[in-house]
Amino acid sequence: MSEGLDLSGLLNGKTEYALSLFRFFITEFEKVGKINLQSTKSMIAIEGLHKMAYLTQVGKNFIHVVFQFDRPYEDNLCFIKIAQVPNTNQFNHHLRIYFKEDINDEVKSFMKMAYSYKNN
């Protein structure tokens, strides 16, 4: 994880439970490959060689992550929503994590896919 990165914009005041989900998710992503985090006021971008996922929401008992792909992967059990960005070939895949167990083999396969995927 990026040393000294200020993640307080999205994580400030969040429950320890939600923060533990965030830390666990990042630790699991680091097992895929080297990542960096880029923070804005409204989200945290997770990047390797490119931006591959975005943490867009931290609730009391969940984190919400969005993966971007160039086609919809509708045959899955993990994404709660898949939406095409208008006038593009980008499909946002929304994942809501409530438990550490939600980061299962299927989610890990999409994390690996996102890591090796490059948006054109």
Number of C-alpha atoms within 10 A of each C-alpha: 14 9 7 6 11 13 15 12 13 18 19 10 10 14 14 12 16 20 20 16 22 21 13 15 18 16 13 15 19 14 12 17 14 12 20 19 21 15 18 13 10 11 18 21 20 22 18 19 13 16 20 23 23 21 22 15 16 22 15 13 16 20 22 16 24 21 22 24 22 15 14 15 13 11 7 10 8 18 19 10 13 19 13 16 11 8 6 8 15 18 20 23 23 21 20 20 21 17 15 14 9 16 20 10 10 12 16 17 13 18 21 15 15 21 22 14 17 14 12 6
